[in-house]
Amino acid sequence: TAGTPATVTGMESPGAKKLREERETKTQEADIAENKDLKAAIFSAGRGAHGQILSADMLYKLATDPKTKGAFGVLQNNTIQSAILGALAEGVQTPTGSIKFAGIEDAVRKVGGTEQEINAALQAARYYAELELNYARMYMKGQGAVSDNERRIVGRIGGSLSDTPLVAAAKAETIKARAEYDKKISDLYYQWEKRNPGKMVKDFERDSEYVRQIGRAHV
């Protein structure tokens, strides 16, 4: 028909081609950004694993040693609540900041704790603080400040002096196992990336050889 632009059947118009290319570019950019975040998460967890393992090991020893396990569970004792609530908060310094624990020394002393148990409680508080801050840094990175709810979740995962010795030891073992797994994944990915430059983390996750090794690391 006169005045109608000619079209070729089966071929996209210049306008459609431009839209398709723009969509493809945006998808590619999104994939690159996602891959960058996934890599950062893998390496962040791998770097933090060493500290998690050390802290978990020390907590396990404190919770299972007959001379120090009395430091755990004392904060559940109703007879010392007034001592805890009335005490000034004590700052526990960690490599990445500080978390405050109220009346730890007074609480353990109130229930007849030995000097060794008091020292163990203070040490445990430091390790719990390090676990909490390290966990937030490793798994909540990029989300801004950790909210109160998120901090409570992290605290439940890592544990506290309110846990009984048995629970504290079990949590420490779980934290250590997770950290060892994260370290293994980080090491495997580092090896794989050197052999497969330019490929995505998703390709690593689909690589059957490495999937088997990841599975063994998780056992």
NORVEN-V995576 format. One record per residue. RES is the residue in one small letter. PHI is phi in degrees with one decimal (NA if undefined). D_LAST is the distance of its C-alpha to the last C-alpha in Angstrom with 1 decimal. Layout:
res=<RES | RES>
phi=<PHI | PHI>
d_last=<D_LAST | D_LAST>
//
This chain:
res=<t | a | g | t | p | a | t | v | t | g | m | e | s | p | g | a | k | k | l | r | e | e | r | e | t | k | t | q | e | a | d | i | a | e | n | k | d | l | k | a | a | i | f | s | a | g | r | g | a | h | g | q | i | l | s | a | d | m | l | y | k | l | a | t | d | p | k | t | k | g | a | f | g | v | l | q | n | n | t | i | q | s | a | i | l | g | a | l | a | e | g | v | q | t | p | t | g | s | i | k | f | a | g | i | e | d | a | v | r | k | v | g | g | t | e | q | e | i | n | a | a | l | q | a | a | r | y | y | a | e | l | e | l | n | y | a | r | m | y | m | k | g | q | g | a | v | s | d | n | e | r | r | i | v | g | r | i | g | g | s | l | s | d | t | p | l | v | a | a | a | k | a | e | t | i | k | a | r | a | e | y | d | k | k | i | s | d | l | y | y | q | w | e | k | r | n | p | g | k | m | v | k | d | f | e | r | d | s | e | y | v | r | q | i | g | r | a | h | v>
phi=<NA | -61.9 | 88.6 | -97.5 | -60.8 | -72.5 | -127.5 | -111.2 | -59.8 | 88.7 | -117.3 | -79.0 | -73.1 | -55.6 | -66.9 | -66.6 | -63.0 | -63.1 | -62.8 | -62.3 | -65.5 | -66.0 | -63.7 | -64.7 | -64.8 | -63.4 | -64.3 | -64.2 | -64.3 | -65.6 | -64.1 | -65.0 | -64.7 | -63.8 | -63.3 | -61.2 | -66.1 | -64.1 | -61.5 | -61.0 | -65.8 | -62.2 | -72.7 | -63.4 | -64.9 | -65.0 | -66.7 | -77.1 | -61.5 | -59.7 | -64.4 | -63.4 | -64.1 | -62.8 | -64.9 | -64.2 | -60.9 | -66.6 | -64.9 | -62.7 | -63.8 | -65.3 | -78.3 | -109.5 | -76.5 | -55.2 | -81.5 | -124.3 | -66.4 | -66.9 | -74.3 | -96.5 | 85.1 | -68.3 | -73.7 | -89.9 | -76.4 | -64.0 | -72.8 | -110.8 | -60.0 | -65.5 | -66.3 | -68.3 | -66.4 | -88.4 | -81.7 | -74.1 | -67.8 | -107.9 | -81.2 | -107.5 | -82.7 | -128.4 | -59.9 | -115.6 | 150.0 | -144.3 | -128.9 | -98.3 | -122.3 | -90.6 | 58.1 | -61.0 | -62.4 | -62.8 | -64.2 | -69.2 | -64.6 | -61.4 | -95.1 | 81.5 | -67.7 | -76.3 | -59.7 | -64.9 | -70.6 | -62.1 | -63.3 | -63.8 | -63.7 | -66.6 | -63.5 | -61.0 | -59.5 | -65.1 | -66.0 | -63.2 | -63.0 | -65.7 | -61.6 | -64.5 | -67.9 | -67.5 | -61.7 | -62.1 | -68.2 | -77.5 | -110.0 | -119.2 | -64.6 | 89.4 | -99.1 | 81.1 | -63.7 | -73.4 | -74.5 | -60.6 | -64.4 | -64.3 | -65.6 | -65.8 | -62.6 | -60.9 | -61.4 | -68.3 | -67.5 | -76.6 | 100.6 | -160.9 | -68.5 | -74.5 | -70.1 | -68.4 | -54.3 | -64.4 | -67.2 | -60.5 | -66.2 | -65.0 | -65.2 | -61.8 | -63.7 | -65.1 | -62.2 | -63.3 | -61.6 | -65.1 | -64.8 | -64.2 | -64.9 | -60.0 | -64.8 | -64.0 | -61.6 | -61.5 | -63.9 | -63.9 | -65.9 | -58.9 | -64.8 | -65.0 | -63.4 | -64.5 | -85.0 | -132.5 | -62.1 | 89.7 | -87.2 | -92.9 | -58.5 | -61.0 | -67.2 | -60.5 | -67.7 | -98.2 | -69.7 | -59.5 | -62.8 | -78.2 | -60.0 | -64.7 | -67.2 | -63.5 | -61.3 | -67.5 | -67.9 | -85.2 | -73.7>
d_last=<71.6 | 73.4 | 71.7 | 68.1 | 65.6 | 64.7 | 61.1 | 59.4 | 57.5 | 53.8 | 53.8 | 52.5 | 55.0 | 54.8 | 53.9 | 51.1 | 49.8 | 49.8 | 47.9 | 45.2 | 44.9 | 44.6 | 41.8 | 40.0 | 40.4 | 39.1 | 36.1 | 35.4 | 35.9 | 33.6 | 30.8 | 31.5 | 31.4 | 28.1 | 26.6 | 27.9 | 26.3 | 22.9 | 23.2 | 24.4 | 21.6 | 18.9 | 21.0 | 21.9 | 18.4 | 17.8 | 21.1 | 20.6 | 17.3 | 19.2 | 21.4 | 18.8 | 17.1 | 20.5 | 21.7 | 18.8 | 19.2 | 22.9 | 22.6 | 20.4 | 23.1 | 25.9 | 24.6 | 24.1 | 27.1 | 30.0 | 32.4 | 30.8 | 28.8 | 32.1 | 31.9 | 29.3 | 30.5 | 34.1 | 34.4 | 34.2 | 37.3 | 40.3 | 42.8 | 41.7 | 41.5 | 45.0 | 44.2 | 41.2 | 43.2 | 46.2 | 44.5 | 44.6 | 41.3 | 39.9 | 38.3 | 35.0 | 34.8 | 31.6 | 31.3 | 31.5 | 33.9 | 34.6 | 33.8 | 36.2 | 35.7 | 38.6 | 40.1 | 37.1 | 39.2 | 41.8 | 39.3 | 37.9 | 41.4 | 42.7 | 40.6 | 41.6 | 38.8 | 39.3 | 39.6 | 36.3 | 34.7 | 36.6 | 35.3 | 31.7 | 32.2 | 33.5 | 30.7 | 28.1 | 30.0 | 29.8 | 26.0 | 25.7 | 28.0 | 26.1 | 22.8 | 24.8 | 26.7 | 23.9 | 21.8 | 24.9 | 25.5 | 22.1 | 21.6 | 25.2 | 26.9 | 29.8 | 30.5 | 33.3 | 33.7 | 31.0 | 32.7 | 33.1 | 30.9 | 28.1 | 28.6 | 28.4 | 25.1 | 23.7 | 25.3 | 23.7 | 20.2 | 21.0 | 23.2 | 26.7 | 29.1 | 29.7 | 26.4 | 26.7 | 25.2 | 22.6 | 21.5 | 21.8 | 19.5 | 16.8 | 17.3 | 17.2 | 13.8 | 12.5 | 14.4 | 13.2 | 9.5 | 10.8 | 13.2 | 11.0 | 9.1 | 12.7 | 14.0 | 11.8 | 12.9 | 16.4 | 16.6 | 15.6 | 18.1 | 20.7 | 20.6 | 20.7 | 23.6 | 25.6 | 25.4 | 26.1 | 28.8 | 30.0 | 27.2 | 25.5 | 22.0 | 21.9 | 22.4 | 19.4 | 17.3 | 18.9 | 18.7 | 16.9 | 16.2 | 14.5 | 12.7 | 11.0 | 10.2 | 9.0 | 6.7 | 5.4 | 5.6 | 3.8 | 0.0>
//
